[in-house]
Amino acid sequence: MRSIWNGAISFGLVSIPIKLVNATENHSIHFRQIHLADGGRIRYRKVCELDEEEVAGGEIGKAYEDADGTMIPITDEDLAQLPLPTAKTIEIVAFVPADEIDPLQMDAAYYLSANGVPAAKPYTLLREALKRSNKVAVAKYALRGRERLGMLRVVDDVIAMHGLLWPDEIRAPEGVAPDSDVTVRDAELDLADALMDTLGEVDMDSLHDDYREAVEELIAAKASGEAVQPAESDDSGGGKVIDLIAALESSVRAAKKSRGEGDENEAENKGDMADVHPIKKTASGKTAQKKSTPKSTGTKKSTSSTSSPARKTAQKQKKTTAKSTSSSSTSASKSSSSGKKQTSSNARSTTKKKTAAPRKRASA
């Protein structure tokens, strides 16, 4: 990687020669301005306001515009004479815990590379000291004509530097928070926690710029003369007043479905649940449980309605037959008992006759 700045890290009395290398790169797609009538490129030319003539780069200097509009010329020689100790030095001023750095101050990121063999030893010393202390170094450095603030930390086996905004460059968030007092219920917080747990963690390397890929596909299609299909609109309902609980519940279900967790759990829950039917009251005041049989068709209803009188007649006949049977059995039992009484009386009279005969013979 090409270095953009050469200097040294000032670590107390230790000086570490380094090279500054960009740690990030911009993948945004840049467009040119064209004339719609003929497709010609539109260029910006630097023209003097006084004589309205185009001025070359070598003839352009810089100046400071005063409040009354007066231009005060400032040359590179004027700036070079200013006492700027960090012009070629990254001067470490303190070591602090990383959580003391406000992420709002984060700016551009750079890699610091040891410049030459003699720099390897002090470079490694600073890197290992940062690792063991679990701290970051706050430093000052000068780049592109101005002094800046930076933070040094270890990334793998390399010292990285993040450009920081000065504290007075961070605006206070006045008037940004909601004006009215808003109360958040515990149920809403529970659903928010459930959504956070469902979304879980993400592999940062798997994230990519979908919009840039779509623009690249659009450019490729137009370059090859293919017809461009309009993308489907995604109506996410932004700006609408919604039911927060319902939105959170829907978000949890959608997150589970995207991870393949919703369908199996819902199927298991449905399989474990029994059918529940309401209990209705009959005309007599007694309760009767509604049957879970499916609704019958009109033909079945007519058949059941016509067969109900026949069923009633059959039940009456059964009751009549049962009554006659019971009465006949009662009369039969009565007749049998009377027969038994007659038989017993006849037997007694016969016995009396047999005993009377011997008595007559004895008297003769």
CORGI-V523270 format. One record per backbone hydrogen bond with DSSP energy under -1.0 kcal/mol. NH is the residue of the N-H (numbers start at 1). CO is the residue of the C=O. Records with the same first field share a line. If there is no record, write none. Layout:
NH->CO ; CO
//
This chain:
4->20
7->18
8->88
9->16
10->90
11->14
14->11
16->9
18->7
19->113
20->5
21->111
23->109
35->40
39->35
42->33
48->53
52->48
55->46
59->56
60->57
64->72
66->70
69->66
72->64
74->62
79->75
80->76
81->77
82->79
84->82
87->84
90->8
91->140
92->10
93->138
94->138
96->136
100->97
101->98
105->102
106->103
107->163
110->161
111->21
112->159
113->19
115->17
116->114
120->117
123->119
124->120
125->121
126->122
127->123
128->124
129->125
130->126
131->127
132->128
133->129
134->130
136->96
137->152
138->94
139->150
140->91
141->148
142->86
143->146
148->141
150->139
151->162
152->137
153->160
155->158
158->155
160->153
161->110
162->151
163->108
164->149
165->105
169->166
170->167
174->172
189->185
190->186
191->187
192->188
193->189
194->190
195->191
196->192
197->193
198->194
199->195
200->196
206->203
207->204
210->208
213->209
214->210
215->211
216->212
217->213
218->214
219->215
220->216
221->217
222->218
223->219
224->220
226->221
236->234
240->237
247->243
248->244
249->245
250->246
251->247
252->248
253->249
254->250
255->251
256->252
257->253
258->254
259->255
260->257
261->256
265->261
266->262
267->263
268->264
269->265
270->266
271->267
272->268
280->288
282->286
285->282
288->280
290->278
301->297
302->298
303->299
304->300
305->301
306->302
307->303
311->307
312->308
313->309
314->310
315->311
316->312
317->313
318->314
319->315
320->316
321->317
322->318
323->319
324->320
325->321
326->322
327->323
328->324
329->325
330->326
331->327
332->328
333->329
334->330
335->331
336->332
337->333
338->334
339->335
340->336
341->337
342->338
343->339
344->340
345->341
346->342
347->343
348->344
349->345
350->346
351->347
352->348
353->349
354->350
355->351
356->352
357->353
360->356
361->357
362->358
363->359
364->360
//
